[in-house]
Amino acid sequence: MNIQMFFSALILFCGVASAQIVQKSDSLFNNQDILKIKLSYSNAEMRMDTDDTTFIKVNLEYNNDNKWESLNVNLRARGNFRRSKCYFPPIKMRIKKSSAKGTLFEGNKNLKLVMPCLLRKEKNDNILQEFIAYKFYEKISPYYFKTRLVDIEFTEIKKKKTEVHKLIGFLIEDDKRVADRFEGKSFERYIHPKAMDDMTSVQNSIFQFMIGNTDFSVAYQHNGKLLYANKKIHPLPYDFDLCGLVDASYAIVNSTLGISSVRDRKYRGFKRDESLLEKVRDQILSKKNEFYQIVDNQKSKFEIPSEFESTNEFLTNFFDIMEDDKSFKKEVLQMMRTK
């Protein structure tokens, strides 16, 4: 049985998600105003005492239409690098259907909460930069994770005392919810990139080049998921904190790629017909002003002006390459991978 037949049968077996459920779960993400939330737990407990099956029960407070509401959620630390290196580990949130019913979170059984990594002055600005990367991808591919910024009042429990942190974060929808929107199926399985949809694969590869990200593997689903929809396999990238656009202080350079800084771009896409790359190039260039608007929309939230400026500069450098035929050929077309 070939890949298309296998996943078509899988979708028929599992059934198509209810449009009503998707519509309800969209209410959380359709409103892009920053959502104010309050959380309280022990970072040490979250990091040491949770795993894929062990969660901590926490009360989540959130401000909905100028009214504070609350619901019980289950949290665990997620990720590998950030979980071990970060002061604030990223969070996987699980919400019971009965708890979410009738609330802003209805229809969202699983969510990711991205928080700053380290206690540094640029911590919140790094979150904004990663959030911007997600918004860039919304302009490039139809298959993406919806996100929403949150203003977090985090009360950290430290043995006999507490400490309050004012943080910026963002919520990411679950991959199964993305699949529901397209009546498809998300999955984890080794698939060679050349077996995936040509267009969305190139869109993803040029996007990763755009944000200066090399910390991903489409084939092995490192910092990404796969979506089977419309009889094709599409990449769903996430976790961009180690990219050049963010330029986090803890980012590690992959020296095997011949780069000396995460701000150095390296095209990692597999060889495709050049006409397809030119098509995606034209698509992105036609939306140039929209990408700059995405950055500008977050300007007032940046706490360090130089971080906002560096974000703009990194985007400008990308468009300098895309708009110049010689640079595009050298940096992208001639760098396509064959293995």
C-alpha positions, -999 to +999 in steps of 0.1 A: +000+000+000+015+034-010+016+064+013-014+081-001-036+050+001-024+043+037-033+077+050-066+079+030-076+047+047-065+060+081-086+091+077-117+071+067-112+048+097-107+077+122-135+097+107-137+134+099-137+159+128-168+178+135-170+213+120-188+225+151-159+215+173-134+233+151-155+264+150-157+265+188-120+259+193-113+288+169-127+313+193-095+313+213-074+321+183-096+342+161-092+371+186-056+382+183-057+407+212-031+397+238-048+375+264-040+381+301-035+350+322-023+341+357-005+309+366+011+296+398+033+266+402+069+254+411+094+256+383+114+229+400+084+206+403+074+213+367+109+204+354+116+174+376+083+158+384+064+159+350+068+138+319+047+126+289+021+110+313+026+129+345+010+164+348+006+190+375-030+203+383-031+241+381-057+268+382-056+290+351-070+324+354-077+345+322-093+378+314-121+374+290-140+405+279-126+424+310-138+397+333-115+373+351-125+337+347-107+304+357-106+267+348-085+238+360-058+226+336-031+200+337+005+211+329+038+194+322+071+205+309+078+197+272+107+198+248+143+186+252+167+215+249+145+242+265+133+218+292+169+212+304+184+247+297+156+271+305+146+287+338+110+287+326+104+254+308+079+254+279+045+239+288+022+214+274-014+221+286-041+195+288-077+206+294-106+183+302-136+186+279-159+191+309-137+219+323-134+238+289-171+235+280-187+270+278-153+288+282-130+306+258-109+273+257-138+251+245-126+227+218-089+229+228-080+197+246-042+202+242-022+235+239+014+245+241+024+275+261+057+291+250+074+311+277+107+330+279+137+308+285+162+326+308+160+354+333+176+380+310+165+414+300+157+404+264+135+374+276+102+389+265+116+403+233+128+369+223+093+356+227+080+383+204+106+374+178+096+338+179+059+347+177+067+369+147+082+338+130+049+319+134+030+349+119+055+349+089+046+313+082+009+321+081+016+344+051+036+316+033+018+283+037-019+275+042-009+248+067+003+263+100-003+264+137-025+292+150-010+312+178-020+339+203+001+361+225-005+360+263+005+384+290+015+361+319+015+369+356+034+339+368+037+333+406+066+310+411+064+288+442+098+285+459+096+263+490+084+288+516+082+319+494+069+330+461+082+353+433+060+371+407+073+373+372+057+395+344+062+375+312+051+375+276+043+341+261+021+326+234-003+297+230+000+272+201-029+251+190-026+213+189-016+196+157-047+174+157-068+206+156-048+217+125-057+184+110-093+188+118-095+221+099-083+203+067-102+170+074-068+154+075-045+136+099-014+146+118+012+119+123+048+110+132+066+087+108+098+089+088+090+103+054+117+115+030+111+152+022+110+143-016+078+122-008+061+153+005+041+179-014+065+200-035+049+234-030+045+233+008+079+217+012+096+245-007+075+271+012+087+256+045+124+254+033+124+291+022+106+301+054+133+283+075+159+302+054+140+334+060+142+332+098+177+317+098+167+283+112+188+251+109+174+234+140+149+212+123+144+180+104+113+175+083+120+138+077+124+130+114+099+156+127+124+175+148+107+207+156+079+199+132+049+176+126+035+162+094+000+167+081-018+144+056-045+165+039-059+167+004-040+135-005-006+150+001+019+153+030+027+187+043+052+200+069+040+218+100+070+236+115+072+249+151+098+258+178+119+286+163+137+299+194+172+288+181+168+307+147+187+338+137+156+360+138+154+354+176+191+352+181+187+339+217+217+341+240+215+303+245+214+294+208+240+269+197+256+271+162+256+240+140+292+243+129+289+212+106+268+234+082+297+258+077+281+287+096+297+306+125+265+323+139+228+316+141+224+349+122+241+332+092+215+317+068+218+283+053+193+269+028+184+233+038+157+224+013+161+194-010+165+198-047+133+207-065+125+221-099+138+257-099+106+270-114+088+260-081+113+279-060+109+309-083+072+307-078+075+307-040+100+335-043+075+356-062+048+348-037+069+360-008+081+391-026+045+400-034+038+401+004+069+420+014+050+449+030+029+424+049+059+408+065+072+442+076+038+450+090+039+418+111+070+431+128+057+466+131+025+453+148+046+442+177+069+472+180+051+487+210+056+455+230+094+453+226+111+463+258+145+468+242+145+490+210+176+474+196+159+440+196+131+454+175+156+470+152+176+437+148+144+419+139+138+444+111+174+443+099+173+405+097+142+406+076+157+433+054+188+411+048+165+383+037+147+404+011+180+417-002+188+381-011+153+374-025+152+405-047+187+400-062+189+373-089+226+365-083+222+363-045+191+341-048+209+317-071+240+316-049+222+314-015+192+293-024+192+276-058+228+264-057+224+252-021+196+228-026+204+194-010+207+162-029+210+140+002 
